Amino acid sequence: MAENVNYNDDSIRSLDWKEHIRLRPGMYIGKLGDGSAFDDGVYVLLKEIVDNSIDEFVMGSGKTIEINMGEHKVSVRDYGRGIPLGKVIDCVSKINTGGKYDSKAFQKSVGLNGVGTKAVNALSNFFTVQSYREGRTKIAEFEKGELTRDEPEKETTQRNGTAINFIPDDSIFRHYRFRPEFVENMIWNYVFLNSGLTINFNNKKYLSERGLYDLLVRNADAENLRYPIIHLKGADIEIAMTHGQSYGEEYYSFVNGQHTTQGGTHQAAFREAVVKTIKEFYGKDFDASDIRASIVAAIAVKVQEPVFESQTKTKLGSQNVGPDGPSVRTFIGDFVKRELDNYLHKNQATADALKARILQSERERKDIAGIKKLANDRAKKASLHNRKLRDCKLHFDDNHERKQETTLFITEGDSASGSITKSRDVHTQAVFSLKGKPLNCFGLTKKVVYENEEFNLLQHALNIEDGIENLRYNNIVIATDADVDGMHIRLLLMTFFLQFFPDLVKAGHVSILQTPLFRVRNKKETIYCYSDEERRNAIAKLGNKPEITRFKGLGEISPDEFGLFIGKDIRLDPVYLRDANVKALLEYFMGKNTPTRQQHIVNNLRVEKDDESVNPLLKEQLDNVELAVA
């Protein structure tokens, strides 16, 4: 019988603004994370600050933004109008206080709810705001949302604008660090969407002259594009699109400068409009999947008073362009129908190349239709008693208002999968066990995904056969031993994803699990170490010859211990692409160029010794060995 609990007036309490943000940070910034994924909360904090500076630029004030970042600290300085000096403290510490509620002042702004900067303040160990305005300045400092310093106004010679510095709270963002590559992508998107804007990030200048055209040039595999990039611009809309050689569909969608990584009504409308326009242009009833196969596209729209599905603004929910405007679907559909149709009529070579790409996709789809049906039937039967998959109860594609964060660990062998299976959270963490080293699929067609039972079962476990919209696990974690075989398996799995499902990697869904290499302990304390440096620090801390255990593989870690490494303190290394030329990248590492790759390995060989030198005899032996990854 349930215990009787008093429920009276004393049970009801009101939280002040900072208490509520700190108690429920996910409501304001999405997931927390440690900075190992591009959508972790620490990057949302930065985005909230920069969004305000972008809005100043859009309103015609301040063409330069300066961002400086270390592993844990960020400073942002813009040259906009500056926060009115009498409202500096209110604007960063009073919920629903700001200058963007008047739509006449900020008609197409991203930050409309007066929450973003306050969330950054409340979730930071240290936060300062300084406004420069008409020869005077005002500064205030906070700790976890509490005002600690309130300087009176004074004169200044600095240009108008706002400067904000913050250090995220490490008790909320555990083990976090900023990764410049994720911030760099964010900054590129800002300049692509705002011609004339310059962002200086850690003393490097970012700017763009051609907008979304430049975005595709940077992100698409230029050597494998089927035709020149189509670039279309209109009032409150800009589109760039082309087709490549890789599998899948790749979209970059934006609303009022906000990168909507989960798409929304505007992206769905664009996908629909492209299919309809192309069918009508060629007078052929092509299959929609053949038209969109290998598409790489970017779309940016401006919407008055946009409605997003969460505070993090990653998915547009608005159905209309504005209170009195057309629907998003009609607005985008009419633009694509008119402009894309005109473009194809004027550029016959592009129209011919596009048609050839569609026909190639059609042939490939029909070629694998037979084996695909057999493989899918086999996968459906296997899913009822699939020994490779230990599923979880909730999934990312479940029909909830807020999608559930879920993880699939891909492990090598039964010993490693056994430890993870016993220690995982059965509600949100699943395990897929490989029987050994998977096939090197570089250079093979997608037919192999259906012919290879293991790949086919993995594809169905993830539910990505027809795209990543219905992905069942948004975190795909490769969990292999930190030895030569484990590293090889990582490469083979990454090749599989990059070859056939590159959008999974580009969307930040794939990562590598870090597990401790050493356990250092005495009778009072146990420290798990992920590197030699951490091991040396642990030995120095515990002193008096502590017990040191070297973990050689995941199977050696007990289930009880494993639970410590895949929970809230999980450490992940994200798989991301610095180079958009995926084909060249895979060809170098996974192709048949073994002499070139051998020389690269020999030249960069490093042995983990105190003197970090390479044994000359070992190097001589390696020179005579063919190192074959394939």
Secondary structure by P-SEA (a helix, b strand, c coil): cccccccccccbbbbcaaaaaaacccccccccccccccccaaaaaaaaaaaaaaaaaaaccccbbbbbbcccbbbbbbcccccccccaaaaacccccccccccccccccccccccaaaaaaaaccbbbbbbbccccbbbbbbccccccccccbbbbccccbbbbbbbcccccccbbbbbaaaaaaaaaaaaaaccccccccccbbbbbccaaaaaaaaccccccccccbbbbbcccbbbbbbcccccbbbbbbbccccccccccaaaaaaaaaaaaaaaaaaccccccccccccccbbbbbbbccccccccccccccccccccccccaaaaaaaaaacaaaaaaaacaaaaaaaaaaaaaaaaaaaaaaaaaaaaaaaaaaaaaccccccccccccccccccccbbbbbbbccaaaaaaaaaccccccbbbbbbccccccccccccccccccaaaaaaaaaaccccccccccccbbbbcccccaaaaaaaaaaaaaaaaccaaaaaaccbbbbbbbcbbbbcccbbbbbccaaaaaaaaaaaccccbbbbbcccccccaaaaaacccccbbbbbbcccccaaaaaaaaccccaaaaaaaaaaaacccccccccccaaaaaaaaacccccc
